[in-house]
């Protein structure tokens, strides 16, 4: 992250790119975080942890597609489209990093 010398802007908080997703999650206790990225400790980019941090107290579950809302973060556009179609989900919000908040219709019994 770079900052212009002399400007008095506060530094961005980790996960701030997900903050506007919170306005769509009123009343949600759990959401999914779906990705095709390597989430090992050595290779993950930290976006999952940042999502958990900024959206707390909502619990974010990695690669658990059963929730009404999920954050999607895919490197392969075809995988993203396949997942969206499989879940019958629609995009609710997105950010400048290519991640999106999606919503799917749950069959309420």
C-alpha positions in Angstrom: 0.0 0.0 0.0 1.4 3.3 -1.0 0.6 6.7 0.5 1.4 10.2 -0.9 3.9 12.0 1.3 2.3 14.9 3.2 -1.3 13.7 2.9 -3.1 13.1 6.2 -5.3 10.3 5.1 -5.7 7.5 7.7 -4.3 4.1 6.6 -6.8 1.6 5.3 -7.9 -1.0 7.8 -7.3 -4.6 6.7 -10.4 -5.9 5.1 -11.9 -2.5 4.4 -12.6 -3.6 0.8 -15.3 -5.9 2.3 -16.9 -3.4 4.7 -19.7 -2.4 2.3 -20.8 -6.0 2.2 -22.0 -5.7 5.8 -25.0 -3.5 4.8 -26.4 -6.5 3.0 -25.9 -9.0 5.8 -28.4 -7.6 8.4 -29.5 -10.5 10.6 -27.1 -13.0 9.1 -25.0 -15.1 11.6 -23.1 -17.2 9.0 -21.9 -16.7 5.4 -19.7 -18.6 3.1 -16.4 -17.6 1.5 -16.0 -19.6 -1.7 -12.7 -19.6 -3.6 -10.5 -21.7 -5.9 -7.3 -20.3 -4.4 -4.8 -22.2 -2.4 -5.7 -21.4 1.2 -2.7 -23.1 2.8 -0.9 -21.1 5.4 2.0 -20.6 3.1 0.1 -19.5 0.0 -3.1 -17.7 0.9 -3.5 -14.0 0.2 -5.2 -13.1 3.5 -8.5 -12.1 2.0 -10.4 -14.8 4.0 -9.0 -13.6 7.3 -9.7 -10.0 6.4 -13.3 -10.9 5.5 -13.7 -12.6 8.9 -12.2 -9.5 10.7 -14.2 -6.8 9.0 -17.6 -8.6 8.9 -17.5 -9.8 12.6 -19.6 -10.9 14.4 -20.8 -12.7 11.3 -19.1 -16.1 11.1 -17.4 -16.6 7.7 -17.0 -20.3 6.7 -14.4 -21.3 4.1 -15.8 -23.1 1.1 -19.1 -23.8 2.7 -21.8 -23.1 0.0 -24.9 -23.9 2.1 -25.5 -20.3 3.3 -27.8 -17.7 1.7 -24.9 -15.3 1.3 -21.3 -15.9 0.3 -18.3 -13.9 -0.6 -16.8 -15.3 -3.8 -13.1 -14.9 -4.7 -12.1 -16.9 -7.8 -9.0 -16.7 -10.0 -10.7 -18.6 -12.8 -13.8 -16.8 -14.3 -15.2 -20.1 -15.6 -15.1 -21.6 -12.1 -16.9 -18.5 -10.8 -19.6 -18.8 -13.4 -20.0 -22.5 -12.7 -20.4 -21.9 -9.0 -22.9 -19.1 -9.5 -25.0 -21.2 -11.8 -24.7 -24.3 -9.5 -25.9 -22.2 -6.5 -28.4 -20.2 -8.5 -26.8 -17.1 -7.0 -26.9 -13.5 -8.0 -24.3 -10.8 -7.3 -25.4 -8.3 -4.6 -22.2 -6.2 -4.3 -18.6 -6.3 -5.5 -15.3 -4.6 -4.8 -12.3 -3.4 -6.8 -10.4 -6.6 -6.2 -12.8 -8.8 -8.1 -14.5 -10.3 -5.0 -18.3 -10.2 -4.8 -21.1 -10.9 -2.3 -23.6 -13.2 -3.8 -27.0 -14.3 -2.6 -28.8 -17.5 -3.3 -32.4 -18.5 -2.7 -32.7 -21.0 0.1 -35.5 -23.6 0.2 -37.1 -22.8 3.5 -39.0 -25.7 4.9 
